[in-house]
Amino acid sequence: MGLDITLLAVDWAHLHTIPADARTAWLEDAAWPDDQWPPPEKHQPGWTWPEGPGEPHWARYDFTTSSYKPHFWAGRRWDDVRDAAHPELRAALDTYLIALVWEGPDGDVRHDGPVFPGDPWDPKPLAVCRPADLPAVAAAWERAAALLDTLRAPYTEHAEDPHGWITDFDQFAAFVQAWSVPVEEAARRGWGLIGLR
């Protein structure tokens, strides 16, 4: 069985109103309410918003696949092509990917730290991007998107691999663009992102 990621856009202010020892249960209920999510064979990528009265305090974003493997491999492919990237694109994608899935140029960035330090029930997520950080991440994507096609030739030379989850430039580009959807929506709302394992 592989590692999956479930991505939530979360109203941080609301989350802080929940007692520390109840936050993990709240996140898990938001991510996997048994009575609301379709079976895997009916999986649909995109947003699912909670039903019911009142303002929503979270939304779930589903990628095309729930597996974490393409997220991991996108970071590896960026390692392979990064030095050959246009300097402006390199700076923008560094900022964007390191906030989400990339382990950094030295491989020492962790994405599985606590969401709320000191919370004894804190989940160990695969990604955390706090509301204060998301505007810079969204702005980095805007800069990167305008230059992304300049990476096509270097990617083909340095990172293309017929094996694995991200095999060519088009898959890499589609993957990093897919992350922009939850990043931009959460930034617009002033929310954060949490990727639960």
C-alpha positions in Angstrom: 0.0 0.0 0.0 1.4 3.4 -1.0 1.4 6.7 0.7 -1.5 9.0 -0.2 -2.0 12.7 0.3 -5.3 14.4 1.2 -5.1 18.2 0.8 -7.3 20.6 2.8 -7.6 24.3 2.5 -8.3 25.4 6.1 -9.5 28.6 7.8 -6.7 28.9 10.3 -8.6 31.4 12.5 -11.4 28.8 12.9 -8.9 26.0 13.5 -7.4 28.0 16.3 -10.8 28.2 18.0 -10.8 24.4 18.3 -9.2 23.1 21.5 -5.7 21.8 20.8 -6.5 18.2 21.7 -9.5 18.2 19.3 -7.8 19.7 16.2 -6.5 16.5 14.8 -9.9 14.8 15.0 -11.5 17.9 13.4 -8.9 17.8 10.5 -9.5 14.0 10.1 -13.3 14.5 10.0 -12.9 17.2 7.4 -10.6 15.1 5.3 -12.4 11.8 5.5 -16.0 12.0 6.5 -17.4 8.5 5.8 -20.8 9.7 4.7 -19.6 12.4 2.2 -16.8 11.1 0.0 -17.3 8.9 -3.0 -15.5 5.5 -3.3 -12.1 5.5 -5.1 -13.6 4.3 -8.3 -15.7 7.5 -8.5 -12.8 9.8 -7.6 -13.1 13.2 -9.2 -10.3 15.7 -9.1 -10.9 19.3 -7.9 -12.7 20.9 -5.0 -15.2 19.4 -2.6 -16.8 21.9 -0.2 -18.7 20.8 3.0 -22.4 20.7 2.8 -24.7 22.4 5.4 -25.5 25.8 6.7 -23.0 28.5 7.6 -19.7 29.6 6.2 -17.3 26.8 5.3 -14.1 26.6 7.2 -12.3 24.1 5.0 -12.4 22.5 1.6 -10.8 19.4 0.2 -8.8 19.5 -3.0 -8.3 16.3 -4.9 -5.5 15.8 -7.4 -5.9 13.5 -10.3 -4.4 10.8 -8.2 -4.4 10.6 -4.4 -0.9 9.0 -4.3 1.9 11.0 -2.9 4.4 9.6 -5.4 4.0 12.2 -8.1 4.5 14.9 -5.5 7.7 13.3 -4.4 8.9 12.7 -8.0 8.2 16.3 -9.0 10.7 17.4 -6.4 13.2 14.9 -7.6 12.8 16.0 -11.3 13.2 19.7 -10.2 16.5 18.6 -8.5 17.6 17.2 -11.9 16.8 20.2 -14.0 17.1 23.1 -11.5 20.7 24.2 -12.3 19.8 24.4 -16.1 16.7 26.6 -15.5 16.4 30.3 -16.3 17.6 32.1 -13.2 14.2 33.9 -12.7 12.3 30.6 -13.1 14.7 28.9 -10.8 14.1 31.4 -8.0 10.3 31.4 -8.5 10.0 27.6 -8.6 12.3 27.2 -5.7 10.0 29.4 -3.6 6.9 27.7 -4.9 8.0 24.0 -4.7 9.9 24.3 -1.4 6.7 25.5 0.3 4.8 22.5 -1.0 6.6 19.3 -1.9 10.3 19.9 -2.6 13.0 19.1 0.0 15.3 22.0 -1.1 18.6 22.0 -2.9 20.3 20.2 0.0 17.4 17.8 0.6 17.0 19.0 4.2 13.6 20.7 4.1 11.0 18.7 6.0 7.3 18.9 5.2 6.1 16.5 7.9 6.6 18.7 11.0 3.8 19.7 13.4 1.0 21.9 12.3 0.6 23.3 15.8 3.8 22.9 17.8 3.0 21.7 21.3 -0.3 20.0 20.4 0.0 16.5 21.7 -2.4 15.2 19.1 -0.7 17.0 16.2 -0.8 15.1 12.8 2.4 14.7 10.9 1.4 16.1 7.5 3.0 15.8 4.1 2.6 19.5 3.4 1.8 22.6 5.5 1.6 26.1 4.1 0.4 28.7 6.6 -1.8 31.6 5.6 1.0 34.2 6.1 3.2 32.3 3.6 0.7 31.6 0.9 0.6 35.0 -0.8 4.3 34.7 -1.5 3.9 31.2 -2.8 1.0 32.3 -5.1 3.1 35.2 -6.4 6.0 32.9 -7.0 3.7 30.7 -9.1 2.6 33.7 -11.1 6.2 34.5 -12.0 7.0 30.8 -12.7 4.0 30.2 -14.9 5.1 33.0 -17.3 8.5 31.3 -17.7 7.7 27.7 -17.4 7.9 26.8 -21.1 11.6 27.9 -21.1 12.2 24.8 -19.0 11.1 22.4 -21.8 14.4 21.9 -23.5 16.5 21.7 -20.3 14.0 19.3 -18.8 14.2 17.0 -21.8 18.0 17.0 -21.6 18.4 16.7 -17.8 15.3 15.3 -16.2 13.2 13.3 -18.7 12.9 9.7 -17.6 10.5 7.2 -19.2 10.1 5.4 -15.8 8.3 6.7 -12.8 5.4 9.0 -12.1 6.7 12.2 -13.8 8.2 11.1 -17.1 8.4 14.2 -19.2 8.1 18.0 -19.2 4.4 18.1 -19.9 3.7 15.9 -16.9 6.0 18.0 -14.7 4.3 21.2 -15.9 0.8 19.9 -15.4 1.7 18.7 -11.9 3.2 22.0 -10.7 0.3 23.9 -12.3 -2.2 21.6 -10.5 -0.8 22.8 -7.2 -1.5 26.4 -8.2 -5.3 25.8 -7.9 -5.4 25.1 -4.2 -2.6 27.6 -3.6 -4.4 30.5 -5.3 -7.8 29.7 -3.7 -6.4 29.4 -0.2 -4.3 32.6 -0.6 -7.4 34.4 -1.9 -9.4 33.4 1.2 -6.5 34.0 3.7 -6.5 30.3 4.6 -3.7 27.7 4.9 -3.1 24.4 3.3 -2.5 21.0 5.1 -1.7 17.8 3.2 -2.5 14.9 5.5 -1.0 11.5 4.9 
